[in-house]
Amino acid sequence: MESISSEAWTVRATAWELAAFSFRHPTRELAEAVACGEWADAAREVCGALDAKLPKELAEGVDFSGKSGSDSAESPNVLGGSDAIDRFFHRLRAEATRLFVGPTEPACSPYEGVWRAKADGVKPLLFVNPHSMEVERFVKACGFTRSEGKNNPLDHIATECELLEALALRAAGLPGTAGERALADSNLPGGSAAAAYSQFIEEHLEIWVVDFCASCESEAREPFYRAAAAYLRCLLEG
């Protein structure tokens, strides 16, 4: 396996941390980061550090916060006040709900099992499908368990990004993330954090995330989610 420096693993950990942050249900922290340009700056810096081709969606000067209705003269990027940020935050939450939750079904499912079931030509079911169960076994084999009181499927795109962040941190020799159970490297899938990282990308993300990104870019009404999908695609290419 190619030798990768600790610094390069740290960049990868940062890259997946930003991806997970982007695809969790939006917080005001995310809205503020997007609105003031910090999210875009971080995404461009990561793509550059990975030597990946910068998507046009992440070009300098693009307003990922968008403008609509009463915000047309008060872009959140200007940070003219908390009201503008609040409106943008609520738009993000509404769009995330429409895209990834939906009133009946999401416009763009964030779950690996759903995408792979569709590819297999079978009805997608959360939890009880072989691909979701494979992800759950892999996550547990890496020493992670669900947070207490939560029972969400582990094949959500944000959760898969969190797993890769944790494995990259471990490969870099840095402290792991919260909720990680200490395991000897030899007990990880493939026998090391680096091997587990590569295995998960090859056996999971590379199979479904390109289609997820294309769907997200097509379905999203908010510029931020089109940019977030482009960023995620950049990570796989990098």
N, C-alpha and C positions, 0 to 999 in steps of 0.2 A: 504494500500500500504506500502511496505517495506520502513522504514526510511533510508534515505541515507544522509550522512554528506555533508557539503558544500565542503570539500576537495575532496570527491569522485566525486561530480558533476563537480568540476574543472578538474579532471583527464579526465572525459568523454568529457568535452568541448575540451580539448587539443587533445584527441584522434580523434574526428571528424574533428577538424581543420586540423590535419595532413592528414586525408583521403581526405578532400576537396582539399587541396594543391596538393595531389598526382594525382588527376583525373581531375583537370582543365587543359586547354591546357598549355603545358609546358612553363615555363619561364626560363631565365638563372639562376635565383635564385634556382629553383628546381634542375637544372642540377648541380649546384655547391654543393648543399646540398647532393645530391646523390653521387657525385664524391668524396667528402671528407669524406664520411661516417656519416655525421650528420643525414641524413634521417634514415639510418639503426639504429643508436644509439637511436634516438627518438622513432622509431617504436618498438624496443625491450623493451625500458623503459615503454612505454604505455602498451604493452601486459603484462609485469610483474606487473605493477600497477593494471591492471584489473584482475590479477590472471588467465589469459587465457593461454592455452597451446601454447607455442611458435612454430609457423610453421617452418618446416625445411628450407623453403625459407628465413627465417630471422635469420638463424644460424650465429654465429660469423664467420668472415673470408670470407663470401660470397661476391663476387664483383658484386654489383648490377649495376655498370656502364657498365659492359661487355667490350669486346674488339673485334674490327673488323678492317680488312684492315690495314691502316697505323697506327692505334692506338694499334696494337698488342704489340709493344714494348714500348708503352707510354700510360699506363692506366691513365685515368683521376683521378683515386683514388690517384695517386702519386702527382697530382697537379703539373705536370712538367711545366706548362705554360698555358696561356690563349688559345692557339691554340687547345690544347687537350680538354679543356672545351668546346670551341666553336664547335668542331666536335661532341662531345657527345651531346651538346645541340641540334644541328641540327638533329642528329639521333633520339633523343627523340621526337622532333616535327614531324619528318617524320613518326615515329611509331605511335604517338598519332593520327595523321591524318588518317593513314591507319586503325587503330583499331576503332576509335570513330567517324570518319567522312566519310572516304572512297571516292574514285573517283566517284562511283555510289551509293554504300551503305557501311556502316561500317562493318568491320569484327566482331566487338563486340559492338552492340549498347549500349550507355550509358544512354538510356532513359527507365524509368519504363514502360511507356505506350506501347513501342514497345515489350518488353518482355512479358507483361501481355496480349497483344493482340495475340501474338503468342500462348501463353498458352490457350487462349480462342478459338483459331482456326480461327481468323479473320485477315484481312489484317491490319497491323500496320500503323497508321497515326499519325504523330506528331500533337500536340495541340488537334485535334478534335477526341479524344477517351475518353471514360468515366474515365479511370484511370488517364490520364494526367490531366483531368479537376478536378478530386477529389484532386489531389495533389495541384493544383492551388488554389482551395477553402480552403484547409487546411492551406497553406502558408499565404493566405490573412487573414484567421481567427486568425493567430498568430501575425498579425500586420505587415506583410512584403509586399512590392510591388517590382516590377521590377525596376532596375536602369533606370534612365532617358535615353531614346534613345535606350534601348534594348528591344528585343521582343523574347528572347530565351525561349523555353519550360522550365518550372520550375521543371520537373521531371527528369532532368539530375542528375546523381549520385553525382556530386560535389555539386550541389545546395541542394540536399536532405541532404548531410552531413553538409552543412553550416547551414541548419535549425536546425539539431540536436545539433550542436555546440551552436547556439544561445539559444535554449531551455535549454540546460545544464547550460549555463552561468546564465540564469535567475533563474533556480532552485537553483544555488549556491549563489544567491543574489548578483551577480556581474553585472557590466554594460553590456548591450547588444551590439550586433554588429551594424555596420552602416546600415542605411535603416530600422531599426525597429521602428514601431510606438508604442508608449507607450500604453499598455492595462492593465487593472486590471487583476490579475491572474484569477479571477472568470469568465472573459470573454474569456479566452483561451479554446481551446478544452479540455474537461474533467475537466475544472475548475481550473487547475493549470499548471505551466510549466512542473512539473514532470509527470503529467497525460498526457499532450500533447506529451511529449517526448516518453513515453511508447506506447501511442496509435499510433503514427506515425511509430514507429518501427514495431509494430504488424500488422498494416493494410497496410503497404507499404514495408519497406526494407526487412523484413523477407520473404516476398512473392516472391521477384524477385532477390535479390542481391546474393544469393548463386549460382543461375544459371549464373548470370552475372560474378561472380568471376571465376567460373569454365571455362566459355568461354574465359575470359581474360587470364587465366593461360594457356589454350590450344592454343590460337591464337597468343599470344604475342611472338615476336622475340627478344625483348629487355628484359634482366633479370629484369630490374627495374619494368616493368609492371606486371611480374609474382609475384614479391615480393609485389607490391602494392595490388594486388588482394588477396594475402595470408593475408596481414595485415588487409584488410577490412573484410575478413572472420573471422579473429581473433576477431575483434570488436563485431561482431554479437554473436560469441560464448561466449565472455566475458561479 
